[in-house]
Amino acid sequence: MTREDRRSLGFALRVVTHLRGDPEGTLRRARAQLVRQRDRTTDNELPWLDVWESILSLPVGVVCGVISDEGEFARDLRQSSPLTVVLNDDERLEVIRETK
C-alpha cells in the first residue's frame, strides 16, 4: 500500500472506534456529509456516493468491515468517504504522524 492508502486506512480505523462507540450518531453525521458531498460532486464521483449511500444503510459491523478492508475496492471507496467527518483535528493529526 502507498502512504496515502495507509493513511486512509488509519482514518478508517479511527472511524471504526466512533462507529462502535456511537453508531447512530456517527452514521447520522456521515449521512449528512454524504448529502453535502452530493451537492458539490462531479459526475465521475456520483457512482461512489451511491455506493456509500448503500453501505451506510448496512449493519454497523458490516460498515466497519467494509471501511477497514485493505483491498483495492475499499481503498478506492475510502477516497470519497463521508465518514471521516467524525474525526477531530487531534485524531487526524495523529494518523498523519503515524503514516509519515
C-alpha positions in Angstrom: 0.0 0.0 0.0 1.1 3.5 -0.6 1.4 6.1 2.1 -1.9 7.6 1.1 -3.5 4.1 1.3 -2.1 3.5 4.8 -3.3 7.0 5.8 -6.8 6.4 4.5 -6.9 3.1 6.3 -5.7 4.8 9.5 -8.5 7.3 9.2 -11.0 4.5 8.6 -9.8 2.6 11.7 -10.3 5.7 13.8 -13.8 6.0 12.3 -14.5 2.3 13.4 -13.9 3.4 17.0 -16.6 6.1 16.6 -19.0 3.6 14.9 -18.6 1.2 17.8 -18.9 3.9 20.5 -21.8 5.8 18.9 -23.2 4.0 15.9 -26.3 6.1 15.4 -24.6 9.5 15.9 -21.7 8.5 13.6 -24.0 7.3 10.9 -26.2 10.4 11.2 -23.2 12.7 10.7 -21.9 10.6 7.8 -25.3 10.7 6.1 -25.5 14.5 6.4 -22.0 14.7 5.0 -23.0 12.5 2.1 -25.8 15.0 1.2 -23.2 17.8 1.3 -20.9 15.8 -0.9 -23.6 15.2 -3.5 -24.2 18.9 -3.8 -20.7 19.5 -4.9 -19.6 16.4 -6.7 -18.7 15.6 -10.3 -20.4 13.1 -12.5 -17.5 10.7 -12.1 -17.8 10.7 -8.3 -21.6 10.1 -8.2 -21.4 6.3 -8.5 -19.1 6.2 -5.5 -21.6 8.3 -3.5 -24.3 5.9 -4.5 -22.2 3.0 -3.1 -21.7 5.0 0.1 -25.4 5.5 0.5 -25.9 1.8 0.3 -23.1 1.0 2.7 -24.4 3.4 5.3 -27.7 1.6 5.3 -26.0 -1.7 6.3 -25.5 -3.0 9.9 -22.7 -1.2 11.7 -20.5 -4.3 11.8 -20.6 -4.6 8.0 -19.8 -0.9 7.6 -16.8 -1.4 9.9 -15.7 -4.4 7.9 -16.0 -2.6 4.5 -14.2 0.6 5.5 -11.3 -1.3 7.2 -10.7 -3.7 4.4 -7.3 -3.5 2.8 -8.4 -4.5 -0.7 -8.4 -2.3 -3.7 -12.1 -1.6 -3.8 -12.1 -0.4 -0.2 -9.0 1.7 -0.8 -10.8 3.4 -3.8 -14.0 3.7 -1.8 -12.3 5.5 1.1 -11.2 8.3 -1.2 -14.8 9.6 -1.1 -15.7 8.6 2.5 -18.3 10.7 4.2 -17.3 9.1 7.5 -14.1 11.0 8.1 -16.2 14.0 9.1 -16.5 12.4 12.6 -12.8 12.7 13.2 -11.5 15.6 15.2 -8.3 17.5 14.4 -6.3 15.6 17.0 -7.3 12.3 15.6 -6.4 13.4 12.1 -3.0 14.7 13.1 -2.2 11.5 15.0 -3.0 9.4 11.9 -0.9 11.7 9.8 2.0 11.4 12.2 1.7 7.7 12.3 1.8 7.4 8.5 4.7 9.7 7.5 
